[in-house]
Amino acid sequence: MNRLLMKKIFLSLTLFFSIANISFGQVYTNKEVGKKNVALIDSIKAKPYPYSLPIWGAKAAAKGFNLPYSAGVSINYLQQESALIIDNLYVGFNNGPMYNLDEIIRFDESTARAAALTVRPDVWVLPFLNIYGLFGKAKSSTEISAGVWIPDTANIWREITSFTTKAEFSATTMGFGMTPTMGVGGGWLALDMNCAWTDVSALEKPVFTFVFGPRLGKTFKFKKPEQTIAFWAGGFRVKFSSQTKGSLKLSELVNTDELQGKVDQGMENVNEKSAQVDEWWSGLTPLEQKNPINIAKYETANRTLTAASNLLTAADGALNDEQSATVQYSLDKSLKDMWNFIVGSQFQVNKHLMFRAEVGFLGSRTQVMGGIQYRFGL
């Protein structure tokens, strides 16, 4: 039963990642200042702004703001790893009753990993506001370590079995975002935020993700015109829809013969524990049976054993028709840490072409991203 449960869970957890999360290409409208930039400032002011976007772009250029090309497209590759927390777990079979397993399943460690390729078209609608779309494909895996726990007659919880399992899936993401940003003298602030929907066929609906990434950086110029290098640091916050529901065919998840053996053994263990609990309770005196502590022990043991028995009985019934049997599941998931720290750099060959790298660390999430961006005027 453990293996079946884990495969359902990590399919849901695969969806935690946002392949859109660090795809912002670092360009911005910069207010040129300083005596050494006087010739550049005069050139920007004197030259007619040739593009329709951004709105008020001509007015900004006339005031000495150096604008990036108004449109662009980025291609980014991302690898990410995060720790997860799982609770409110329900499992059912053949669209029958759903059983809560929070008391008997304990998760030691859940880690989701993703490798994704994203395409990000963008446009500057205002001199200080960039909007963009997100399109991506990803391969992800989720590894889970967990155990099954049942109390004994002394109400001491003991792990009767443990397991570690891993699965891999693919997914598609679409979304959009915006970045208010401004720079003065090469120093800049960017407040990147985006929404994305990640789709996996086995889930009832796509998972929604919201990402916020503030960055503070500085750009340094080379002697060659338009060639620069930028460095930045900032934060990275991810929030995604917590509840996941889905339905899967039983035969696609596990070896049914192996599962039947685990179910049979599990039912024997539950019956044995139930007999021990009943024997312990029967051996108490009437006064001892009225003791609130003993009542709590008895009720807790019966409740958890009943939950395990109901689940195993439902699984056994589903295995009688394994080809058409289905498994339904529902759970809440959350990131162990919503925030982590990021640092990055971008080398600009010219105002058309840029290369970028960024890493995230601290907390329970790590990420590495590399990308290339090409810009042009509209």
PyMOL commands that set and color helices and strands:
alter all, ss='L'
color gray80, all
select helices_A, chain A and resi 2-16+35-46+57-62+250-252+256-282+286-289+292-319
alter helices_A, ss='H'
color red, helices_A
select strands_A, chain A and resi 30-31+65-66+71-93+99-100+105-126+129-151+157-184+187-199+207-221+228-240+243-249+326-335+339-348+353-361+365-376
alter strands_A, ss='S'
color yellow, strands_A
deselect
rebuild
show_as cartoon
